Amino acid sequence: MKLKNVVAVSGHPGLMTLVSSRNNGLILKDPVTGKSSFFSVRTHQFTPLETVGIYTMKDTVDLKDIFQTMLDKMSDLPPVSVKSSGPELMAYFANILPDYDKDRVYPGDVKKVIKWFNNLNDMGFLTAKEEDEEE
């Protein structure tokens, strides 16, 4: 899984990959179109996907581990649609991460995880091996 340079940007749909950083923002590339753009820190917030975690009853679980579980269960339990109802989303997520914190994980969070999973899987980010896990 290659989540190291994948970034979610506030106010921008989809995920971007990091090209370079500056003092006043980031240069990000859209993996679909290949177009690079500058995003200012004054107008956007950046969330690297490798730092995202989901609350459980004991601690947090990295998004990479959740994506791996989703990949492993994909043949038996394909992801539900992001347009599904809240109870359907939460029932699916309970199969993926049974001990998630029901008070702090909302249907909107699950929608975002499923949407990110589908996008990254379609682009081939989830099936590729990480080059150097030590770096």
LOLO-31455 format. One record per residue (C-alpha): residue in one letter; x, y, z; residue number from 1. Coordinates in nm, 2 decimals. Example, Ala and Ser with C-alpha at 12.3 -4.5 7.8 and 13.67 -1.06 7.14 Angstrom:
<recs>
REC   resn        x        y        z   resi
REC      A     1.23    -0.45     0.78      1
REC      S     1.37    -0.11     0.71      2
</recs>
This chain:
<recs>
REC   resn        x        y        z   resi
REC      M     0.00     0.00     0.00      1
REC      K     0.13     0.34    -0.10      2
REC      L    -0.04     0.60     0.12      3
REC      K     0.28     0.79     0.20      4
REC      N     0.22     1.09    -0.03      5
REC      V    -0.16     1.08    -0.06      6
REC      V    -0.33     1.39     0.07      7
REC      A    -0.69     1.49     0.12      8
REC      V    -0.74     1.87     0.07      9
REC      S    -1.03     2.06     0.22     10
REC      G    -1.25     2.22    -0.04     11
REC      H    -1.13     1.99    -0.31     12
REC      P    -1.30     1.67    -0.41     13
REC      G    -1.09     1.35    -0.44     14
REC      L    -0.74     1.27    -0.33     15
REC      M    -0.41     1.43    -0.44     16
REC      T    -0.05     1.31    -0.43     17
REC      L     0.23     1.53    -0.29     18
REC      V     0.48     1.66    -0.55     19
REC      S     0.66     1.93    -0.34     20
REC      S     0.61     2.15    -0.04     21
REC      R     0.67     2.52     0.01     22
REC      N     0.66     2.76     0.31     23
REC      N     0.32     2.88     0.21     24
REC      G     0.16     2.56     0.07     25
REC      L     0.19     2.24    -0.12     26
REC      I     0.22     2.15    -0.48     27
REC      L    -0.02     1.85    -0.54     28
REC      K    -0.09     1.64    -0.84     29
REC      D    -0.43     1.50    -0.93     30
REC      P    -0.37     1.12    -1.00     31
REC      V    -0.66     1.11    -1.24     32
REC      T    -0.57     1.40    -1.47     33
REC      G    -0.20     1.42    -1.39     34
REC      K    -0.23     1.80    -1.35     35
REC      S    -0.02     1.97    -1.07     36
REC      S    -0.15     2.27    -0.88     37
REC      F    -0.05     2.48    -0.59     38
REC      F    -0.27     2.48    -0.27     39
REC      S    -0.21     2.76    -0.02     40
REC      V    -0.21     2.69     0.36     41
REC      R    -0.41     3.00     0.40     42
REC      T    -0.71     2.86     0.22     43
REC      H    -0.68     2.48     0.26     44
REC      Q    -0.62     2.22     0.52     45
REC      F    -0.42     1.91     0.44     46
REC      T    -0.47     1.56     0.57     47
REC      P    -0.21     1.30     0.48     48
REC      L    -0.38     0.97     0.47     49
REC      E    -0.10     0.79     0.65     50
REC      T    -0.18     0.99     0.96     51
REC      V    -0.55     0.91     0.96     52
REC      G    -0.68     0.66     1.22     53
REC      I    -1.02     0.53     1.33     54
REC      Y    -1.11     0.52     1.70     55
REC      T    -1.16     0.19     1.86     56
REC      M    -1.26     0.11     2.22     57
REC      K    -0.90     0.08     2.32     58
REC      D    -0.69     0.29     2.08     59
REC      T    -0.69     0.39     1.71     60
REC      V    -0.64     0.18     1.41     61
REC      D    -0.44     0.32     1.11     62
REC      L    -0.63     0.37     0.79     63
REC      K    -0.38     0.15     0.61     64
REC      D    -0.48    -0.15     0.83     65
REC      I    -0.85    -0.08     0.77     66
REC      F    -0.79    -0.07     0.39     67
REC      Q    -0.60    -0.40     0.41     68
REC      T    -0.89    -0.56     0.59     69
REC      M    -1.13    -0.42     0.33     70
REC      L    -0.91    -0.57     0.06     71
REC      D    -0.89    -0.91     0.23     72
REC      K    -1.27    -0.92     0.27     73
REC      M    -1.36    -0.77    -0.06     74
REC      S    -1.45    -1.10    -0.23     75
REC      D    -1.69    -1.21     0.05     76
REC      L    -1.80    -0.86     0.17     77
REC      P    -1.78    -0.59    -0.10     78
REC      P    -1.80    -0.23     0.02     79
REC      V    -2.14    -0.09     0.03     80
REC      S    -2.24     0.22    -0.17     81
REC      V    -2.15     0.56    -0.02     82
REC      K    -2.52     0.64    -0.09     83
REC      S    -2.63     0.37     0.15     84
REC      S    -2.82     0.46     0.47     85
REC      G    -2.64     0.52     0.80     86
REC      P    -2.74     0.19     0.95     87
REC      E    -2.62     0.00     0.64     88
REC      L    -2.28     0.18     0.65     89
REC      M    -2.23     0.11     1.01     90
REC      A    -2.33    -0.26     0.97     91
REC      Y    -2.07    -0.29     0.70     92
REC      F    -1.81    -0.11     0.90     93
REC      A    -1.88    -0.34     1.20     94
REC      N    -1.78    -0.63     0.99     95
REC      I    -1.45    -0.46     0.89     96
REC      L    -1.36    -0.32     1.23     97
REC      P    -1.58    -0.49     1.50     98
REC      D    -1.45    -0.29     1.80     99
REC      Y    -1.48     0.06     1.65    100
REC      D    -1.60     0.33     1.89    101
REC      K    -1.97     0.38     1.82    102
REC      D    -1.97     0.72     2.00    103
REC      R    -1.69     0.88     1.80    104
REC      V    -1.72     0.71     1.45    105
REC      Y    -2.01     0.85     1.25    106
REC      P    -2.17     0.74     0.92    107
REC      G    -2.00     1.04     0.74    108
REC      D    -1.66     0.90     0.85    109
REC      V    -1.75     0.56     0.72    110
REC      K    -1.86     0.71     0.39    111
REC      K    -1.53     0.89     0.36    112
REC      V    -1.33     0.57     0.43    113
REC      I    -1.53     0.38     0.17    114
REC      K    -1.50     0.66    -0.09    115
REC      W    -1.12     0.68    -0.03    116
REC      F    -1.09     0.30    -0.05    117
REC      N    -1.27     0.29    -0.38    118
REC      N    -1.07     0.57    -0.53    119
REC      L    -0.73     0.44    -0.42    120
REC      N    -0.82     0.08    -0.52    121
REC      D    -0.93     0.20    -0.87    122
REC      M    -0.60     0.40    -0.91    123
REC      G    -0.39     0.10    -0.79    124
REC      F    -0.25     0.25    -0.48    125
REC      L    -0.38    -0.03    -0.25    126
REC      T    -0.25    -0.33    -0.44    127
REC      A     0.11    -0.20    -0.50    128
REC      K     0.38    -0.29    -0.24    129
REC      E     0.55    -0.01    -0.05    130
REC      E     0.90     0.04    -0.18    131
REC      D     1.08     0.10     0.15    132
REC      E     0.88     0.07     0.47    133
REC      E     1.19     0.19     0.66    134
REC      E     1.19     0.54     0.51    135
</recs>
